[in-house]
Amino acid sequence: MGNKIDRFLKLMNDRGASDLHLSVGRPPMFRDSGQMDPIRYRVLDNRDFVELMKPIARKEWTKYKSRGDVDFSYEVPGVARFRVNMFMQERGYGAVFRIIPTKLMTFEQLGLPKPVQKFCNIRKGLILVTGPTGSGKSTTLSSIINKMNTEQALHIITIEDPIEFVHPNKKSVISQREIGAHAISFAKAVQAAVREDPDIILIGEMRDLETIRTALSAAESGFTVFGTLHTNNAAKAVDRIINVFPQEEQEAVRGGLAESLRGVVAQQLLRRKAGGRVAALEILFSTSGLSSMIRDGKTSQITSSIQMGKKMGMRAMDDSLWELLTEDIVTADAAYEKAVDKAGFRDKLAGIGIEVEG
């Protein structure tokens, strides 16, 4: 093994854990099936952290010391690739390693519902994949890109921080850009991508006003844009995009979003009863009714429009959670914790004789 950290990362991969947490003042910890699990190792001090992290951070170390946080990717040859976030915390240094599966997963292997495949054939407009950190957004997006790459001759540009899944050229030509290495920001990278005759632009994270503005502009100009947000259902995703703009721009943004939004996949990960994790998905497709709701600022009605669009393959987050519960895949407490309409979900549970706290 080359670097000292590699031993921890190999152990993490062997155990099937998803994350390694390093925090000064605590022993290293793995996240396994959603649970934090300490490793039998001493409590880390600043010197331990520097010994583990400085050799692999290299030029990012100076940026980390001045800024207090930094993202990069790291590979242990023959083991796996990792997304690394270094940060400062109350007791000193901290870092999290997230394993990036090198194997591109198909829709079937991920157990994604069939309607998600429709997003592979949409041309022109914005498609959002949303969910909390660690909910599998990147994995879902990679399977969509992989399916398009396998079946269609397209020019696909991905803009990521860092690059996670590496896509070989199959039927499509794929250009993958990493923020820092190939572009100074998401917004600048999108502006450049638009001039490179793409069919698809994937934006790894729509995290600020400028990125969201350029993404919307690209979608309105006739490109297919995939982007991610940290919201747990479709209605909140629409609100998030609109609310990031200054008040005086919001009406115009609602109009633009009403025209360009083609759909939303929102996902949350839950612990399976049998071990491991499973995704609950909300799926929204664009309709004339949805466009009117966005334009008129009636996003609270989006969930009920999903209920009415079941024949099109739409599904609400709470219905997805209910399905996982009734199929005995997750516990009632796990499903209730992720529910959007807590009161409604609690009433449904009471109807089958289950009481939950909250």
Secondary structure as GFF3:
##gff-version 3
##sequence-region A 1 358
A	DSSP	alpha_helix	5	15	.	.	.	ID=ss1
A	DSSP	beta_strand	19	23	.	.	.	ID=ss2
A	DSSP	beta_strand	29	32	.	.	.	ID=ss3
A	DSSP	beta_strand	35	38	.	.	.	ID=ss4
A	DSSP	alpha_helix	46	57	.	.	.	ID=ss5
A	DSSP	alpha_helix	60	67	.	.	.	ID=ss6
A	DSSP	beta_strand	69	76	.	.	.	ID=ss7
A	DSSP	beta_strand	80	89	.	.	.	ID=ss8
A	DSSP	beta_strand	92	100	.	.	.	ID=ss9
A	DSSP	alpha_helix	107	110	.	.	.	ID=ss10
A	DSSP	three_ten_helix	114	121	.	.	.	ID=ss11
A	DSSP	beta_strand	125	130	.	.	.	ID=ss12
A	DSSP	alpha_helix	137	151	.	.	.	ID=ss13
A	DSSP	beta_strand	155	160	.	.	.	ID=ss14
A	DSSP	beta_strand	173	178	.	.	.	ID=ss15
A	DSSP	alpha_helix	186	194	.	.	.	ID=ss16
A	DSSP	beta_strand	200	203	.	.	.	ID=ss17
A	DSSP	alpha_helix	209	220	.	.	.	ID=ss18
A	DSSP	beta_strand	224	229	.	.	.	ID=ss19
A	DSSP	alpha_helix	234	243	.	.	.	ID=ss20
A	DSSP	three_ten_helix	247	249	.	.	.	ID=ss21
A	DSSP	alpha_helix	250	260	.	.	.	ID=ss22
A	DSSP	beta_strand	261	271	.	.	.	ID=ss23
A	DSSP	beta_strand	277	285	.	.	.	ID=ss24
A	DSSP	alpha_helix	288	295	.	.	.	ID=ss25
A	DSSP	three_ten_helix	299	301	.	.	.	ID=ss26
A	DSSP	alpha_helix	302	308	.	.	.	ID=ss27
A	DSSP	three_ten_helix	310	312	.	.	.	ID=ss28
A	DSSP	alpha_helix	317	326	.	.	.	ID=ss29
A	DSSP	alpha_helix	332	338	.	.	.	ID=ss30
A	DSSP	alpha_helix	342	351	.	.	.	ID=ss31
###
